[in-house]
Amino acid sequence: MPGPRVLVASDLDRTLIYSSAALALTMPDARAPRLLTVEVHESRPLSYLTETAAGLLTELGDAAVFVPTTTRTRKQYQRINLPGPTPTYAICANGGHLLVDGVSDPDWYAGVTARLADECAPLEEVRDHLAATAEPSWVRKHRIAEDLFVYLVVERELLPEEWVKELAVWAENRGWTVSVQGRKLYAVPKPLTKSAAMREVARRTGAQLTVAAGDSLLDADLLLAADRAWRPGHGELADAGWSGPTITALPERGVMAGERILREFLRAAREG
């Protein structure tokens, strides 16, 4: 069967969905958008998008191949209940797992882990370095995600900027990269990319156009790999003034940026 024309690969957190702390509702209260809860964790609402964005996402699911593309683990991703058709494909663990109808593709995972073993320092070395150098006064949790990468949950206001810079240099020399997103600091192997998984989904579906969006350093490869891409007015990429020839930097921040991104996706899908 011929493949669909447009593939939409989008980061989720702080791109399409937002925690209460990241909503950035700067308008007068009476003009604030109605919100839809799309994630509940430990019986509490955790992530939202606007009701308008929910309608746009439902339309998008019918107009294109929508592929949620996240650094979340599979378990964390499965907490999310997005409106619209259930995506056939999803990319989790920053490209480490390619889900097909909710199940990780074992061949894809085997290929990823083989490449990591060949090209970068082992996870254990990075984990031990973080354990030895991160101060308990500003680290709340140490976590290993899917046996692929490491992240810390930190007190952001106490996180020393100089320590982050030193860690980034240390990691770079070992084939890893560092990204700070909200209260999480990630250390991720460089070969572990969202873009590689997106290309694989495009190959399988026969997509003729790929579009993407994201806000963090870990999304940069995805945005550069897509034919067209957008980034919101907040996040690591915006703070760095980062862009590219096929990337549009949007002025919107917070949950309204998510709504704008979905409008751009839908327009691209319809134009084909």
N, C-alpha and C positions, 0 to 999 in steps of 0.2 A: 504494500500500500504506500502511496506517496506520503512523505512526511509533512508536517505542518510548516507553515512559512516562517513563523516568528517564535523564538525561544526567549523567555524572560527569566533571567537569573537574578534574584534579588536577595541581598542580605536582609535579615529580619530585625534584630534589636537595634534601635535608634536609627533605623532606615524605614521600615514599614510599621513596626510595632514599638510601643514605648512604655516604659515603667512610669509610675506617677512622678518620680523625680525628674524624668527626662521630657515630660510633655511640653514644657515651655509655653504655658498658656498665658501669654503676655497681654492679651486683649482684655477689655472690661468683662467682668464676670457674666454679665447678661448676654454677652456676645460669644461666650465660649462654646465650642462645638459639643454636640452630644457625642458621647464616647461608648464604644462597645468593648466589653472585656473579652479578650481572646486567650488569656492564660490565667489559670488558677493554680496556686502552689500552696500546699499545706492549708487548704481551705480558705485561702485569701486571694483576692484578685491581684494579679501581678503585672499584666501587660494589656495595652489598649491600642486601638486605632479609632479614628472618627467613624461615625455611622456612614458618612459620605464615602470615606475610604473603603468601608466594608462593601458598599454597593459597587464601587469601581473594581474592587478585587474580584467580586463575583462575575462581573462582565469580562474581566481580563481572563478568567479561567476558561471562558467559552471562546475567546478570540485568539488565544496563544497557548503555547506550552509554558505554564508557570512553574518555575523550579525554585522553591525556597532554598537558599544557599547560606549556610550558617556555620559559625564556629562552635555552636552548641553541640553537646553530645547527643546521641540518639535519644536517650531518655529525656533530656531537657527539651529537645525538639518535639517529642511526642506529647508534651504537656500543652502545646499550642493548638488551639482550635480555630483555624482561619475560616472565614466565610468563603463560600464558593465551592466549586468542584474540588474533591480531594486530589492533590497533585499526584501524578503517576511517579514522578521522580522528585527526589529531594537530596540535597548535598549537605552532609553533616560533618562535624569534626574537622572543619576547614578543608574539606575535600578528602578526608580519610575514609569516609563511608559514603557510598553512592546507594541511596535507597531506591528500590524499585517496588512499587506497591507496598511500601513500608518495610521491606526486607533488605538488609545490606547485601550487595552483590559481592560474593566471596572472591571472585576473580579480581575485581577492582581492588579490594582491600589487600589481597596478596601482592598485587603489583605495587601498591603504594608502600607497603611495609618493606618490600625488597629494596625499593629505591632509597628509602630512609636509611636502611642499614648500610647501603653503599656510599651515601653522599654526605652524611653529617654525623656529628658526635651522638653517642647513645643518650637516650632519655635519662638514664640513671645519672649520668655525669651532670646534666643540667639540673635535675632534681636536687642532687646533693649540693651543688653550688648555691642554689637558692636557699636551701635549708641552712647552709653555713653562713650566708651573708645577709639574709633578710632579718630585720629586727622584730622580735615579738611585739614590740610596742606599737607597730603599725601594720602587722600582718594578722588578719583574723583567721584565715584558712590557707592551707597548702592543698592543692588538688592535682591529681593526674587524670587527664581526660582520655578515655578510650585507649590507654597505653600508647598514645601518639604524641601528646604534648602536655605541658604543665601550665597551671595558672595559679595565681595568688589572689585571694580576696583581701583587699587592703583598706586601711583608713586613708582615703585619698588626700585629705588635707595634711596628713603627717608623712606621706610618702616622699622621701628625699629625691629631689630632681637629679642631683649629682649621682646618686646610687643607680637610678634608672639609666643614665647615660653610660656609666661604667659597665653596667650589665649588658647594655646593647652592644658595646664594643666587644666584650667578652663573648657574647653569643654569636656575633657576626663572624668571629674567627673560628667558630665551630660549626658553621653552616646553619645557624638558628637566627630567628628574628624576634624582636621584642615589641609588644604593642600594649598600650594602656587604654582601656575602655571603661569609663565610669569607675567602678570600684574594683575592677579586675585588671591584673597585669598578666599578660600572656607571654610565654616563651614557646615558640612554634618552629619546627624544622622548616627551613626554606623550601625544600621540595614538596612540602605539604601545602597544596594550593587549591583554592576554589576554581581557578581558571582551568586547570587540567580536567577537573570533573565536569565543568560546564562544556568544554570541548567534546568530551565523551558523550554527554547527553545530546549535544547538537549532532554528533555523528549518528547516534542511534535513531534520532527522530527525523533526520534529514532536514533540519531547520536551515533556512536560507538567510535568516537575519537573526543576530543575537543582540539583546539589549540587557543592561545590567544597572544596578545601583548599589551603593554602599557608603559607609561613613568613616571607616577605620583603615589603618595601615594594612590590616589583613585583607582588606577588600581591593587594594590597589591593583593587584595582578588581575583580578576579575574584571575591573573596569577597563583596564588597558586591553584585555583580550576581546572584549565585546565590540561589536560594530558601532554601537552607540551606548553611552552611559551617562548617568547623573549621580551627583553627590549632593547631600543637603548642606545647609549653611552652618552646621555644627559638626563636631567630631574631630578626630585626629587629622583627617585630610584637609578639612576646612581651616583648622588652626594653623596648618603648615602652608596654606595657600596652594595646595597641590592640585594639579589638573593635567590635562593632556589634550591632544588635537581632536579626539572624538568624545570628550567628556564635557558635560555642561555642569557648571557650578551653580546651584540654585541658591537664592537668597533666603528661602524659607528655613526656619529652624523648628525643632521639636515636631510634635505630632502633625502639624500642618505641612511640614516637609514631606511626611509620608503620603499625605493626600496628594500633594503636587506630583510626587514621583509616580504614583499610580495613574494620574492623568496622562503623564508623559508616556508611560508604558502602553496605556490603552490607545493613545494616538498612534504610536509606532506600530502597534499590532494591527490597527485598522488600515493604516497606510501600506503596511507590508513592505 
